[in-house]
Amino acid sequence: MYYSYVMGIDEKIFTLKESGFKIKKHRGDYKVSFPEDKADVWEDFIVDNLQVGFWNEYLKDNSVVFIFKLQDAIRRYEVSNYDNQEVLELCEQLCNCKLPSIKEMLMSNKFYKKIIRR
């Protein structure tokens, strides 16, 4: 299974349940899990529905995929070992904060923390 904690999306996300996605609302955000063969469906949904100025990431088996929706472009990165300076800088720019690392950023989310420790 792949996992994503989603912000910057509206309740249209629940339409993905018909395609086998598990979605749980959490304070206006969403905890999502989906099988590997639905990754393309997920990425298409994110590109089409994510608000400009947000990003989404999802955890795969040995990497994290980041999709940034910027004013002028969509950028996609697959990050291994939680190490990519460009991704970290984009996250910092969009959240207007300083982040210690990609891994620590993800581990600060309780949903991800349980998954990353496996």
N, C-alpha and C positions, 0 to 999 in steps of 0.2 A: 504494500500500500504506500501511496504518497500522501503527504500531509501539508496543509496550508492554513495559516491563520490570516484571514482576509479582512482588510479595511478598505474603505473607498469604493464600496460596491453596494448596490441597493438589493432589495428583496427578490429581484429577478433571479438571483442566484439559486433560489429554490427550484427553478425549472430544471436544474441539473440532476435533481433527485431521480427524474425519469430515466436518466442515463446511468444510474448506478452510483451516484455520488452520495456520500453521507455528509449531511450538513446540519450543524447545530449553531443556533444563534447565541452569541455571547456579548451582551451589552451593546448592541448595534454593530458588532463585528461578527465574524463567522469562523467556526472551526470546521474544516473540510478535510475529508479523506476520500481517496479514489484509487482505483486500480491502475497499474502501470499502463495498460492499454488505453486509458482515457486521458493521458497527458496532453495529447494534441487537442482534445475537446476542451480541456481546462485552459490551455494557453490561448486558444481562439476566444474563449469566453472572456478571459482577463483582458486581452488586447481590445476587444469590442466594448467592454463595460467598465473598466477601471477608470477612475477620474484622473484627469491630467494632474501631474504633480504627486502621484502616488506610485508605489511599487508593490509588487507581490512577489513572494518567494514560495517555493514549495520544496519540501525535503524529499529527496530520492534516497535510494539505498546508500550510495557513497558520495553524494554531492547535493548541492542546493542550486536550484534554478531561480534566477532573479529576472523579473520582467519589469522594466521601468517605463512608465508612460509619461514622457516629457512633452513639453509644449511643441517641440519640433520633430519628435521621433519616438519610436519604440525601441528600446534596447534590451536585448536578451543576453544573459550570461549564465554559463554553467560553471559553478565554482566547486573545486575539489579542496578538501582539507580546510575549508572555511577561510581560504586565503586568496584575496584578490583586492588589491589596493584601490583600483578604479571603482569597484562595486562599493567598497567601504566609503569612499569619498562621495559617491552619488547618494548613498543612504544618509550620510551626514548633511549633505547639501539639502536634501528634501525634508529631513526632519529638523533642520536648523539646530543641530546639536553635535557634540563630539562623542564618538562611539569608541570604546576600547578595542573592539575587534568584531568581525562578523559573528564568530562563535558566541562571544559574550552577549552580543545583541540578541541573537536567537535564543540563547539560554535564559535570558531575562523574561521570556514568554513561557508561562507554565505549561502551555500546550506543547510547545517544542521541547522544553526541558525533559519531559518524560520520554520523548521519542529519541532525542539525541543521546541520552544515557544508555539506550539499549545496547 
